[in-house]
Amino acid sequence: MKSLARWFLLTVVIITTTGCQTTPEQAADPTGYTAVMVAYAPELEGILSTLESLPHAGIDRIETIKGVTYRIGHFHDQPILIFATGMSIANAAMTTQMALDYFPINEVVYMGIAGAVNPQWQPGDVIVPERWYYHDESVYSNPDPAEPGSYLIPDYYRRFLAEQPARRAADPNVPNYQPIGFIHPDEVVVIKDGLDKPQDTPYFSASPRLLKAAQQAIASMPTQRVLDERDAVLSVGGNGVTGSVFLDNREYRKWVRDVFNAEVTEMESAAVGQVCYANEVDWMIIRAISDLAGGQEGVNVEHIYDSEVSRIGAEVLFAVLEELSHD
């Protein structure tokens, strides 16, 4: 009888413990959410103010998990999950993975401001890049005392450089690697299900389905005015770059343009793309231009435009959600 009692008690404990691992959200919304993500407060305000104006959308409840506030709502019949990742690569990676762990997410649509790398873009323009690169995965090296103007680089990086002509011949989107002073650009090494070993990864590609939805949404949108000064240009395609620094140096920005053929720069998107790639979740990034990175005279003025361009970015985001609701 004692053995039977112990077996019964163990069975109850196992069932109870296993049940605690299933979140209410997973049970309530088995079909999954569209995650609507931003980095910080002005971008979130743009999303929430637009949401409040829509009769077919709203916030149904709010939950906080490990300090992150999740707004759970609906857009038409689609469940949506709205939250801020926090600024920086580390925060974006951590909170994106945490959301995927706690909620059933079908797709990620991220919206935020960014600095222009291509000088053709102006504050208020919106870019939806096709690919995202890390611009500061790098080797920092010492000068070579035997060769002025050269640097001492490790053997593994010499081998990496030797591989690049063949890689670029096979894929023209591989960066045109070249140093800027002591900084030598490198790639992130990625592992996921289906890979036998970690592999160098030059970029992460947004989901074609979502990029197509963005193209269709932008084509049907009304003209967006920027502080009643000019019409915003809305575009899909090209490259974006992510780094762990606030890029506010014109020479470095020009180098980023040369190496990565980038349109915009910011601090979260490649990390979001990497997490979604590893989890096999569709994703796309919408970036509204706040400034030309390092292009100003004096102190950066991105704060002048952040609220206005976040509003325009939100308009694009909800146009995309509208397009997706017809799928």
N, C-alpha and C positions, 0 to 999 in steps of 0.2 A: 504493500500500500504506500509505503514511504517513497519507493521508486516511482510509482505512478503519480504521486502528488508532485514530486520534483519535476517529472516530465510535463505535467499539466502547467505548472508555474513557469517553466522555461518557455513553453509554447506561447503562453500569454505575453511574456516579456518580449519575445521575438516579434509577434504580431503587432504589439503596441509600438515597439521601436520602429519597425518598418513603416507603420502608418504615419508616424511623425515626420518621415522624410518627404512625404507628398505635400506640396504647398496647396492652400486653398485655391490659388489662381490656376494651377494646373488642372485641378478638378473642375473649376467653374468654367474655364475657357479652353477646352481641349483642342479647339481648332487653331489656336495660336493668335498672338498679337502682331500688329505692326508696331515696332518700337520707333518712336519719334524722339530723337536725341539731339541735345545741344551741349555746348561746353559750359556756359556760365550765364549769369542772371540776365543781362540785356537780351541775349538770344532767347532765353526761356520766356521773357516777358513778351517778345514778339510772337511766339507761338501761342501763348495763353490768351493774349488779347485778340488775336485772330480767331481762335477757337470759340471765345465767348460770343463773337458776332455771328456764328453759324447756327442756324436753327436745327440742323441735323447732326450736331456734334456736341460733346460735353464731357465733363469730368464726373465720373460716378463715385469714385472713392479714392482715398489717398492712403498709402502705406509707406512706412519707413523701415528699411532693412539696412542694418550696419551703417546708419547715418545717412544713407541715400534716400531721398524722397521720390517715390514713384506715384505718379498720377495715372490712375487707371480709368479709362473712359471709352468713348465710342466715336466713330466717324461713319455716318450712315449705319450699316450693320456690322462694320468691322471693329473688333476690339483694338484699342490703341493703348500703348504704354509710353508715357512721357516722362523723361527725366534728364537731368544734367549730369554729364560724366565728370565734370571738373576739368580744368585746363591741364594740359601736359600729356605726354605720351603715357606715362605711368598711370595717371588717373583714368585716361580713356581706356587703356587696356584692362585695368582692374574692374572698372564699373561695367564695361561692356560684357566681360566674361561673367561677372556676378549676375547681371540681368539674365543672361542666357542660362545660367544655372538655376535661377529662382523662378523664371517665367517661361512658358512655351512661346517662343518668338519665331515667326515665320520669315520676317524680313526687317531690316534696319534701314531707316532713312534719317540721316544725320544732317542738321542744318547749323551753320554758324558763319561768322565773319572770317575774313582772311586778308592778308596783304597780297597785293598784286606783285607778281614777278615780271610778267610781260607788261611793259609800259602802256600798251594799248588800252588796258582796262582802267576804269575810273570808279570812284566811290559810288556804290549803288548797283553796279553791274553784278550779275550773278552767273557763276560758272559751275557746271556739274562735270567734273573731270572723269575721264574714263579709267585712268590709272593713278595710283598713289605710290610715291617713293619716300624713303627716309633720306634726307639730305645730309645728315650728320653722323651716320654710321661711318666711322673713319679710322684711319691710322694717323696719329700725331707723331712726327718723327724729328730726329735731330739733323742738323746740317752735316753734310759729309765734308770733313776737313780736307780730304784729298781732292775734292771737286767743288769749288765754289759755285753756289747756285743749285747744287744737287743735295739730296737728302738720303740718309741711311734708312732703308726700308727693309722689313723682315722678309725672309725667303718665301713664306707663304703668300705674301702680298705680291712678290715678283711673279710667282706662278699664276696668281689671280689675274694680273695684268696681261700675262702672256695668253690667257684664254680669251681675252675680250674681242679681238678681231673676228674669231670664229663665231662667238656668241652674237655679236652685232650683225654678222652676215645672216644668221638664222633668225634673228629677232631685232628689227630696227628700233624697237622701244627700249632695248638695253641702253643704259646711259653711256654717254661719251666721256668715260672716266679720264680726268686730268686733275692734277693737284692745284691747290691755291696755297702757296707758301708751304708751310710744314704740314698742311692738312691734305691727306690722301683719301678720297672717298672709297668706301667699301659697301658691302651688302649685309643685310640681316640674314642669319641662318635659321631656317624654319623646319619644324617637324610637325607632322599631322598623320592621321590614319591614312594608310595607303602608301606612305613613303617608307622605304627600307632604312633610310638614314637621313639626318638633317641635310638640307640643301640650301645653297646660296640662292636668294630670291631678290631680284632687282626691284620688283614692284608687285602691287596687288591690284587686280582689275575689278572694277565695280560690275554688278550683275547686268548682263545685257537686257534682261527683261525690264529692270528698273530704269536703265538709261533710255530705253525706248519709250517708257511711260513719261519720262521727263521731257523728251523731245516732243511728244504729242501734247503734253500739258502746256509747255511753253508756246507752242504754235497756236493754241487757242486762248491764251491769256490776253487781257487788255494791256495797253501800254502802262508801264510802271514809271511814275515820275519820282525823281530824287529831290526832295526838299523843294519841289516846284521849280527846279533849276534846269533839269535836263531829263531826257528819257533814258531809262536804264537799258542796257544791252543784256539779254539773257541768252546763254550759250551752253550747249552740251558737247563734251569731248575734250581731248587734250590731257595734260598731265598736271597733277598737283604734288607738292612736296610737304613733308612733315618733319619737324625737328624739335629738339628739346630746348630750343632757344627762341626768344622773341627776335626775329630777324629784322634788324634796323640798321643795316650797313649796305650801302649801295654797291660796293665792289663785290661783296659776297653774294648779293642778290644777282648781279650780272653773271657771276660764276655759276650760280644755280641754274640760271636760264641756259647757259652754254652747255652744262653737263647733263641736265635732266630735261631740257626743253620744257620747262615748267611754266604754267600760267599763274599759279597762286601758291602761297606758302602759309602754313599755320602749324599747330602743335598737337593735333589729335588724330587726323583722318587715317594715316597709314596704319596706326595702331588698331583702330576700329576695323579697318580692312583685314589686317592680319588675324585678329580674333575671329571675325566672321568667316574668313577663309579656312581656318583650322576647325571651325564648328560646322562648316558647310551651310551657312545661312546667307541668303541673298542680302546685299547691302548696296548703298549708294550715298554719296556725300554731296550736299548742296552748299556752296560757299558764296557769300555776298562780299564784295570787295569794300574794304573800309579805307584803304590807303595804298600807295605804292611803297613797298617795303624799302625803307632807307632812302626814299626818293625826295624827302622833304628837306628844306633848309631849317636847321634848328631842331626843336623837339617834335617827335612824332605826334600827329594830330588825329590818329585813328579814333580817339574817343569822341570827336566831333560828330562822326558819322555812325557810330556803332549801333545806336538805337534805330536810326532811320534805315540803315541797310539791313538790319535784322528784321525789320518789318517787311521789307521787300523779299528777303529770303524766305520768310514765313509764307508770304503769298505764293511763292513758287512751290514751297513744300506742300501746301494744302491743295494747289492745283494738281500736283503729282498724286496725292492721296485720292483726289476726285477721280483722276484717270484710273487709278488702281481699283477703285470701287466698282468700275464697270467691267472688270475682268470676269 
